[in-house]
């Protein structure tokens, strides 16, 4: 790759002008190498040391100038794409070479009196010096701008270094925060593991307790129920109406307590059942549940609406319990309502599908809504509507195990609506 053409042209032009212009001076060309016109300066009386000092110094200066100019030339060539003033640098190098030859001629004429040649070299040096000085003057504003740009670049570099330092400090702070969060997460995970183990232990204890209650209470309950039945059958004539009434109540309550024990066991099993996720047709389950309820009470006239394509993702057996309990409650609490209506369907809420079971039965007071899903919590008396208060608690537990939820709204003597949602994936 060559130096730019304009640089070469300018430098060569200066060199040619410097070489040719002195010849226009009268007497230069014919007397350039003449030594006879002038007497040689007599330096014979100089000490040899002084002569060597003069000559040696001039030669060394000339050689040094030539070397400096050569180095500048090499630098310009190697950095020709980066130097904005390469031709000026070359002209400055030419000026240095001319100065070097001036010193060499000064040493040469001590031995050969070629003063016209010496004058020619000095004229050449003068021309190159003036041309270089003239070329440098227009560069002062550009050089000033470069200096300012360099100053701004240094400021930007300092700002960048400061920004990098701040970024490094922020990264160190972030790393420290990450370490702290990691330690906190490990502590929380350990705490969660311990609490999970405690919960598993508690559940096992509750399961054992429930089994113990079931086993230990069933025997005396069977005895109470059996002896009460025996008294009613074998000694009915020995009892008056009050006694028979007492025995009937004892028998009925023992049977109710047996049902409560069964419900407790059923509720404890829900937490231990392994969930099998698959698509479940809730429409078909609801139809089967309503057929069973209608077969038990064929005399009831209930307007039932079950929407098509009620599909959910979950465990078929557990979701059947959900539908059984919700429709069973709707059937039960509309038993005293003329023109009873039950509706099982779905709708969209906040972009997700939710299912609902609504009726126009006994309803409930919303102030007591928080008690609906508690174990053994009842908002109606046993005399008004039978039940043990475990069904809705089972429904909520099943839905929570699926990652879903259930809510209820109602109005006393105006019906109730139970809305539940299940994950869709």
Secondary structure, 3 states (H helix, E strand, C coil): CCCCHHHHHHHHHHHHHHHHHHHHCCCCCCCCCCCCCCCCCCCCCCCHHHHHHHHHHHHHHHHHHHHHHHHHHHHHHHCCCCCCCHHHHHHHHHHHHHHHHHHHHHHHCCCCCCHHHHHHHHHHHHHHHHHHHHHHHCHHHHHHHHHHHHHHHHHHHHHHHHHHHHHHHHHHHHHHHHHHHHHHHHHHHHHHHHHHHHHHHHHHHHHHHHHHHHHHHHHHHHHHHHHHHHHHHHCHHHCCHHHHHHHHHHHHHHHHHHHHHHHHHHHHHHCCCCCCCEEEEHHHHHHHHHHHHHHHCCCCCEEEEECCCCEEEECHHHHHHHHHHHHHHHHHHCCCCCCEEEEEEEEEECCEEEEEEEECCCCCCHHHHHHCCCCCCCCCCCCCCCCCCCHHHHHHHHHHHCCCEEEEEECCCCCEEEEEECCCC
